[in-house]
Amino acid sequence: MTSTKQTIHQPVYLFVGDDEQKKEEMLTRLKKSCEKYGEMTINTDVFEGEAHTPERAVSACLTLPFASEKRLVIIKNLEKYETPELNVLADYVAEPSDMSILVMLATSLAKNTRLYKNTAKAGDGGKTIVECSSPKAWEFVNFATSVAASKGAKITNPAAEKLVALTGKNTVAISKELEKILASHTTSSPISEAEVESLVSLSAKVTPWVVVDAFSARNIIKVMELLPRVEGMDAIGLLTVTVNRIRELICAKEIAAAHGAGATNELMQELGINQSWRVKNHFQWARQFSMEELREAIKSSVQAEKDMKSGSNQMAVLTLWLARTLSQ
């Protein structure tokens, strides 16, 4: 969209990417800016790629608006269409109506398709394709840091990483949780990881590594709280990454015995890890377990994996294994 005092709309837009929040925000903004044309409620049509044919959307685009200068036609889940259906839209986009605004929302659309190419050329040279891909994890961490700075505060990098892990990759949630933290943060020192852990709501989906870290700290209560909120990995995957961490803790114990508990470089070299932050807590975590407990955990994990693959409830098996391992 062209951003000027008087918004000039293109006849076609494509909001493409996996950031659903950004796409909805862009759509809301577009709807608001279209109110200048007149009565938009009766001149707005919404179609779903999995439920409506593209011909219906094209027909709506070619319908004259009533009590308004423009019609707004929205197609969601565009990726549900097959190539012939996308080509129906591509034909329309090549010569779009100047009385309608067609907005297409897609998780993905190949750049070599006719529809993508025609959309890029549509209009009077303004921006017609808006990339809405989710930011990378480090971009969310930078976002948290910048929000804190805008409020006159600082947040440590580990604390920002923990905030993103607990709230999920959601800028709105990150901002809200930071406001809550800042309300109780009365010192000039940076917001710490401990503050984030104690104040952030445990409601968002979390990465598997948050659970693995809680396991490493031998915090059984936190592990059980976080386990139902893990996304992106099944129970067998969680068992695997937890066992990998146990092996790292065994290595940390051996390195500490040979070189002392501050031998971070030796541990990094042994594990083949280049970033020191990835092992900054390993020696402390390793002290939470005896060597016998760690080795027994690896042994018992073999049977747990067999049970999972034999048809038992995988999450139930994992939960029982975690509870037994941490309560020894």
C-alpha positions as CSV (number, residue, x, y, z in Angstrom):
1,M,0.0,0.0,0.0
2,T,1.2,3.5,-0.7
3,S,1.4,5.6,2.4
4,T,0.4,9.2,1.8
5,K,-1.9,11.7,3.3
6,Q,-4.6,10.4,1.0
7,T,-4.2,6.7,0.7
8,I,-4.1,5.5,-2.9
9,H,-5.3,1.9,-3.2
10,Q,-4.1,-0.5,-5.9
11,P,-6.7,-2.7,-7.6
12,V,-5.0,-5.9,-6.3
13,Y,-3.0,-6.9,-3.2
14,L,-1.3,-10.1,-2.2
15,F,-0.4,-10.5,1.5
16,V,1.8,-13.6,1.5
17,G,3.7,-15.4,4.3
18,D,3.3,-17.4,7.4
19,D,2.8,-14.5,9.8
20,E,-1.0,-14.7,10.3
21,Q,-1.0,-11.8,12.7
22,K,0.7,-9.4,10.3
23,K,-1.6,-10.4,7.5
24,E,-4.7,-9.7,9.7
25,E,-3.2,-6.4,10.8
26,M,-2.6,-5.4,7.2
27,L,-6.1,-6.4,6.2
28,T,-7.6,-4.5,9.2
29,R,-5.6,-1.4,8.2
30,L,-6.8,-1.7,4.5
31,K,-10.4,-2.1,5.6
32,K,-10.2,1.0,7.7
33,S,-8.6,3.1,4.9
34,C,-11.4,2.0,2.5
35,E,-14.1,3.6,4.7
36,K,-13.5,6.8,2.8
37,Y,-15.2,5.3,-0.2
38,G,-18.6,5.1,1.4
39,E,-20.7,2.2,2.8
40,M,-18.3,-0.7,2.8
41,T,-20.3,-3.2,4.9
42,I,-22.5,-4.1,2.0
43,N,-19.6,-3.8,-0.5
44,T,-17.2,-6.2,1.1
45,D,-17.1,-9.9,0.2
46,V,-14.9,-12.6,1.9
47,F,-14.1,-15.9,0.2
48,E,-12.2,-18.9,1.4
49,G,-9.8,-20.8,-0.9
50,E,-11.0,-24.1,0.4
51,A,-14.7,-23.4,0.2
52,H,-15.4,-21.0,-2.7
53,T,-14.4,-21.1,-6.4
54,P,-12.2,-18.3,-7.7
55,E,-15.0,-17.5,-10.3
56,R,-17.2,-16.3,-7.4
57,A,-14.5,-13.9,-6.3
58,V,-14.0,-12.6,-9.8
59,S,-17.7,-12.1,-10.2
60,A,-17.8,-10.1,-7.0
61,C,-14.9,-7.9,-8.3
62,L,-16.9,-7.2,-11.5
63,T,-20.1,-6.3,-9.6
64,L,-20.8,-2.5,-9.4
65,P,-20.5,-1.1,-5.9
66,F,-23.6,0.3,-4.2
67,A,-23.5,3.6,-2.2
68,S,-19.7,3.4,-2.4
69,E,-16.9,4.2,-4.9
70,K,-15.3,0.8,-4.5
71,R,-15.9,-2.8,-3.6
72,L,-13.6,-4.8,-1.4
73,V,-13.1,-8.5,-2.3
74,I,-11.0,-10.7,0.1
75,I,-9.8,-14.2,-0.6
76,K,-8.3,-16.1,2.3
77,N,-6.2,-19.3,2.2
78,L,-5.3,-18.7,-1.5
79,E,-2.8,-21.5,-1.3
80,K,-5.7,-24.0,-1.3
81,Y,-6.3,-23.4,-5.0
82,E,-4.8,-25.5,-7.7
83,T,-2.9,-24.0,-10.6
84,P,-6.0,-23.8,-12.9
85,E,-7.9,-22.0,-10.2
86,L,-5.0,-19.6,-9.6
87,N,-4.9,-18.9,-13.3
88,V,-8.6,-17.8,-13.2
89,L,-7.5,-15.1,-10.8
90,A,-4.4,-14.4,-12.8
91,D,-6.5,-13.6,-15.8
92,Y,-8.6,-11.2,-13.8
93,V,-5.6,-9.5,-12.2
94,A,-4.1,-8.9,-15.6
95,E,-7.0,-6.5,-16.3
96,P,-8.6,-5.7,-12.9
97,S,-11.7,-3.6,-12.4
98,D,-11.0,0.0,-11.2
99,M,-14.1,-0.2,-9.1
100,S,-12.9,-3.0,-6.9
101,I,-10.0,-3.8,-4.6
102,L,-9.0,-7.5,-4.6
103,V,-7.0,-8.7,-1.6
104,M,-5.5,-12.2,-1.6
105,L,-4.1,-13.7,1.6
106,A,-1.8,-16.7,1.2
107,T,0.7,-18.6,3.3
108,S,2.8,-19.1,0.2
109,L,2.6,-18.5,-3.6
110,A,5.5,-19.3,-5.9
111,K,7.0,-16.3,-7.6
112,N,7.0,-18.1,-11.0
113,T,3.2,-18.4,-11.1
114,R,1.1,-16.3,-13.4
115,L,-0.8,-14.9,-10.5
116,Y,2.2,-13.7,-8.6
117,K,3.7,-12.1,-11.7
118,N,0.5,-10.4,-12.8
119,T,-0.1,-9.1,-9.2
120,A,3.4,-7.6,-9.1
121,K,2.6,-5.7,-12.3
122,A,-0.9,-4.7,-11.4
123,G,-1.9,-1.1,-10.5
124,D,-0.1,2.2,-11.1
125,G,3.3,1.1,-9.8
126,G,2.5,1.1,-6.1
127,K,3.3,-1.8,-3.9
128,T,0.9,-4.7,-4.5
129,I,2.7,-7.6,-2.9
130,V,3.4,-7.5,0.9
131,E,5.7,-10.1,2.4
132,C,4.3,-11.3,5.7
133,S,6.9,-13.9,6.8
134,S,7.4,-14.6,10.5
135,P,10.5,-12.9,11.9
136,K,13.4,-15.2,12.9
137,A,13.9,-15.9,16.6
138,W,16.7,-13.4,17.0
139,E,14.5,-10.7,15.4
140,F,12.0,-11.2,18.2
141,V,14.8,-11.0,20.8
142,N,15.9,-7.7,19.2
143,F,12.3,-6.5,19.2
144,A,12.0,-7.2,23.0
145,T,15.3,-5.3,23.6
146,S,14.0,-2.3,21.5
147,V,10.7,-2.2,23.3
148,A,12.4,-2.2,26.7
149,A,14.7,0.6,25.4
150,S,11.7,2.6,24.3
151,K,10.4,2.5,27.8
152,G,13.7,3.7,29.2
153,A,14.8,0.3,30.5
154,K,17.3,-2.4,29.6
155,I,16.9,-6.2,29.4
156,T,19.7,-8.7,29.3
157,N,20.0,-10.9,26.2
158,P,19.3,-14.1,28.1
159,A,16.2,-12.4,29.6
160,A,15.0,-11.4,26.2
161,E,15.5,-14.9,24.9
162,K,13.6,-16.3,27.8
163,L,10.8,-13.8,27.2
164,V,10.4,-14.9,23.6
165,A,10.5,-18.6,24.6
166,L,7.7,-18.1,27.2
167,T,5.4,-15.8,25.3
168,G,5.9,-17.2,21.8
169,K,6.8,-15.5,18.6
170,N,4.2,-12.8,19.0
171,T,5.1,-9.1,19.1
172,V,1.8,-8.1,20.8
173,A,2.3,-10.7,23.6
174,I,6.0,-9.7,24.0
175,S,5.0,-6.0,24.4
176,K,2.2,-6.8,26.9
177,E,4.5,-9.0,29.1
178,L,7.2,-6.4,29.0
179,E,4.8,-3.8,30.3
180,K,3.9,-6.1,33.2
181,I,7.5,-6.7,34.0
182,L,8.4,-3.0,33.9
183,A,5.5,-2.1,36.2
184,S,7.3,-4.1,39.0
185,H,10.9,-3.3,37.9
186,T,11.9,-0.5,40.2
187,T,15.7,-0.6,39.8
188,S,18.0,0.9,37.1
189,S,19.6,-2.5,36.5
190,P,18.6,-4.5,33.4
191,I,15.7,-6.8,33.5
192,S,17.0,-10.3,34.4
193,E,16.2,-13.8,33.3
194,A,14.9,-14.5,36.8
195,E,12.4,-11.6,36.6
196,V,11.1,-12.8,33.3
197,E,10.6,-16.4,34.6
198,S,8.8,-15.2,37.7
199,L,6.5,-12.6,36.1
200,V,5.6,-13.8,32.6
201,S,2.3,-15.6,32.1
202,L,2.6,-19.3,31.4
203,S,0.1,-19.4,28.6
204,A,1.9,-19.2,25.3
205,K,3.3,-22.1,23.4
206,V,6.9,-22.9,24.2
207,T,9.9,-24.4,22.4
208,P,11.1,-27.8,23.4
209,W,14.3,-26.2,24.7
210,V,12.5,-24.4,27.5
211,V,11.3,-27.8,28.8
212,V,14.8,-29.3,28.4
213,D,16.3,-26.3,30.4
214,A,13.7,-26.9,33.1
215,F,14.6,-30.6,33.2
216,S,18.3,-29.7,33.4
217,A,17.6,-27.4,36.4
218,R,15.7,-30.4,38.0
219,N,12.6,-28.3,38.3
220,I,9.9,-31.0,38.0
221,I,7.0,-28.6,38.7
222,K,8.1,-26.3,35.9
223,V,8.6,-29.3,33.5
224,M,5.1,-30.5,34.1
225,E,3.6,-27.0,33.7
226,L,5.5,-26.5,30.4
227,L,5.0,-30.0,28.8
228,P,1.5,-29.5,27.5
229,R,2.5,-26.2,25.9
230,V,5.3,-27.5,23.7
231,E,4.9,-27.0,20.0
232,G,6.9,-28.2,17.0
233,M,8.0,-31.6,18.5
234,D,6.2,-34.8,19.5
235,A,6.9,-36.9,22.6
236,I,9.6,-39.1,21.0
237,G,11.4,-36.0,19.8
238,L,11.2,-34.5,23.3
239,L,12.7,-37.7,24.8
240,T,15.5,-37.6,22.2
241,V,16.5,-34.0,22.9
242,T,16.3,-34.5,26.7
243,V,18.5,-37.6,26.5
244,N,21.0,-35.5,24.4
245,R,21.0,-32.9,27.1
246,I,21.7,-35.6,29.7
247,R,24.7,-36.7,27.7
248,E,25.9,-33.1,27.7
249,L,25.5,-33.0,31.5
250,I,27.5,-36.2,31.9
251,C,30.2,-34.6,29.8
252,A,30.1,-31.4,31.9
253,K,30.6,-33.5,35.0
254,E,33.6,-35.2,33.5
255,I,35.1,-31.9,32.3
256,A,34.5,-30.3,35.8
257,A,36.2,-33.2,37.5
258,A,39.2,-33.0,35.2
259,H,39.6,-29.2,34.7
260,G,37.3,-27.5,37.2
261,A,33.7,-26.1,37.0
262,G,34.8,-23.1,35.0
263,A,36.3,-25.0,32.0
264,T,33.8,-23.7,29.5
265,N,36.2,-23.8,26.6
266,E,37.0,-27.4,27.2
267,L,33.3,-28.3,27.4
268,M,32.6,-26.4,24.2
269,Q,35.4,-28.2,22.4
270,E,34.2,-31.6,23.7
271,L,30.6,-31.0,22.6
272,G,31.5,-29.3,19.3
273,I,29.7,-26.1,20.3
274,N,30.9,-22.7,19.1
275,Q,28.7,-20.4,21.2
276,S,29.5,-20.1,24.9
277,W,26.0,-19.0,25.8
278,R,24.7,-22.5,24.8
279,V,26.7,-24.1,27.7
280,K,26.7,-21.2,30.2
281,N,24.5,-23.2,32.7
282,H,25.8,-26.7,32.1
283,F,28.1,-27.0,35.0
284,Q,25.5,-25.6,37.4
285,W,22.8,-28.0,36.0
286,A,25.2,-31.0,36.2
287,R,25.5,-30.5,39.9
288,Q,21.8,-31.1,40.3
289,F,22.3,-34.8,39.4
290,S,24.7,-37.5,40.5
291,M,26.6,-39.4,37.7
292,E,24.7,-42.5,38.6
293,E,21.3,-40.7,38.2
294,L,22.3,-39.4,34.8
295,R,23.4,-42.8,33.5
296,E,20.3,-44.5,34.9
297,A,18.2,-41.9,33.1
298,I,19.8,-42.8,29.8
299,K,19.2,-46.5,30.5
300,S,15.6,-46.0,31.4
301,S,15.0,-43.8,28.3
302,V,15.7,-46.9,26.1
303,Q,12.7,-48.7,27.5
304,A,10.6,-45.5,27.4
305,E,11.3,-45.2,23.7
306,K,10.4,-48.8,23.1
307,D,7.1,-48.3,25.0
308,M,6.3,-45.2,22.9
309,K,6.9,-47.1,19.6
310,S,4.9,-50.1,20.7
311,G,1.6,-48.3,20.8
312,S,1.5,-46.9,24.3
313,N,0.3,-43.3,24.8
314,Q,3.6,-41.5,24.0
315,M,3.0,-38.4,26.1
316,A,2.0,-40.5,29.1
317,V,5.1,-42.5,28.8
318,L,7.3,-39.4,28.5
319,T,5.6,-37.7,31.5
320,L,6.1,-40.8,33.6
321,W,9.8,-41.1,32.6
322,L,10.4,-37.4,33.3
323,A,8.7,-37.6,36.7
324,R,10.7,-40.7,37.7
325,T,14.0,-39.3,36.5
326,L,13.6,-35.9,38.3
327,S,12.2,-37.3,41.5
328,Q,15.0,-39.8,42.2
